[in-house]
Every structure is written in C-alpha cells, then in structure tokens.
Amino acid sequence: MRRLFTVSILFILIAAFLGCDSNNADKTNDGYNNTYRANNVANISISVIKSYPHDTASFTQGLVVYKGQLYEGTGGAEYSPVGSKFSQLLRVNIETGKAEKAVSLAPQYFGEGITILNDTVYQLTWREHKVFVYTLPDLKKVKELPLNTEGWGITTDGKQLIVSDGSSNLYFYEPSTFRLMRTQAVTQNGDLSFNLNELEYIEGYVYANQWQQPYIYKIEPESGQIVGRIDVTQIWERIKRIDPMADVPNGIAYDAEAKKIYITGKKWPELYEVQLGN
C-alpha cells in the first residue's frame, strides 16, 4: 500500500511539473498528447524618445534615413484608400514632416518599400513586378529592374538587397541586376511567420513590420529565425486616439550615423524616434 501511495505521489508531481506555465516554453495540444517546445523569441521593450509631425496623406510603404536625410516611399493610385495621392518617392524634412522633393509614379503603379545603397534608391511596386531605380541627390529615375514576386518591403545589408512579399520569405537580390541570390524562410519557434512587410537592416539583423499586427520582428538573416519581438500596441493606440483614420504601423528607419531608430505608420500623424531594449 505504501509503495502504491509513493508511485501515485510521483505521478502527481510529474503531472504538476509538466502542467506548469513557463516563460520559455509553449504548450500545444493535438487532442491526444501535449508537446512542449522552447520559446526562443525575446520580448524587446520600446520607448519613445521624441515625436515629429508626419503627413497623414502619406500611405507609408517604405522609410529610410540615409546620410542623415529622411526618405519615404508611399502607395497610391488605383488600389489606394480614398484620399491617398498617387504613389510617390519623397525626401522629407524630419522636423516638419513636409516633403522637400517629391517624385510621383505613373498612376498604374502602386509604390511599396524603398531602400538606399551607394547613393542609389530602389523602390518596389506592389503587383507590377518592377523595381524603380533613382540616383541621389536629384531623385532622377535611371532604370527599371524586374521583380518576380509582389513587392512589399526592401532593405539592404550593404551588399545585397533584401525583399519581402507578404509571405514568410525574405529574398536576397544582387543590386545591379536584381538577380535572386537566395530565399530564406522566416520562422518563429519553428513555425513560419507570415505577412512580413516593411523592412530595415539594423546592426546585423532584419527588422520587419508584420502587416495588420502591432509587431516588429527582429530576424537573424542567415537562419531566418525570429529572435525578438517588439510590441507597438501602446504607440498605435495613441495614434488612433489622435486620428481615427490612421492605418496600420508600417515604417522602420535606422540612422546608422546617429544610431537612431524611427517608426511610423500608414497615414499616421506622427513619426517617432524610439529606443529599443536589449
């Protein structure tokens, strides 16, 4: 009887241990047995350092700081929300939020993400399978390159161009030809993570907005693993209180010289300089 009692206690202790919640474990139930796996995604804190005005007519698709200057790519034309302008490439005064120079795309093109490499601006189009290439400082369009997928977000690691298309993939392209070098699936704790949108490369990692969600993911580009998650819910709630017509978060820019990070969203009234935790 004592032996039976001891075994019962042992099973109870094991069951209690397996049933405990943990900060580094996720539990899933398939109806037959429970499985446990490590949660390798760190929650990264975010705090607002300073706010700047942002043009609410800008349906933000891409955001870049290059040599201290802010550039923005916007969407518009036939697919755009009511009230949006044609898609544009903008050079913006960060203090005032006003465009100092604007290049409009033809109405059949819906502009998406932008990035800058070696004084050259690359701007994606959404469904038109084209990449527009401009020179700095004049923002003169010099060529078009082909794009096999939809265009959503784009950034650069200084050598390659890294593109998202709303799926779980990151695509790595040769800048001069837009030849696809490799495709990398992005995962969160082993599961594919979808709706990757605007991108920014910051000190060895790709940061990505998740479309329609209040999250920015920190992605290890070689493995595609999401190693950190930034929740911008409080900032988004503030924006909606200021302007109920504002859309989703979208826009990450890194000033590599000043070590500053900026975020905004589609038709947001404000742009934020933010600080991220470790």
Secondary structure, DSSP 4 states (H G I P E B T S, - for coil): -HHHHHHHHHHHHHHHHHHS--TTEEEEE-SS-EEEEE---EEEPEEEEEEEE--TT--EEEEEEETTEEEEEE--GGGSPTT--S-EEEEE-TTT--EEEEEEPPTT--EEEEEEETTEEEEEESSS-EEEEEETTTTEEEEEEE-SS---EEEE-SSSEEEE-SSSEEEEE-TTT--EEEEEE-EETTEE---EEEEEEETTEEEEEETTSSEEEEE-TTT-BEEEEEE-HHHHHHHHHH-TT---EEEEEEETTTTEEEEEETT-SEEEEEEE--
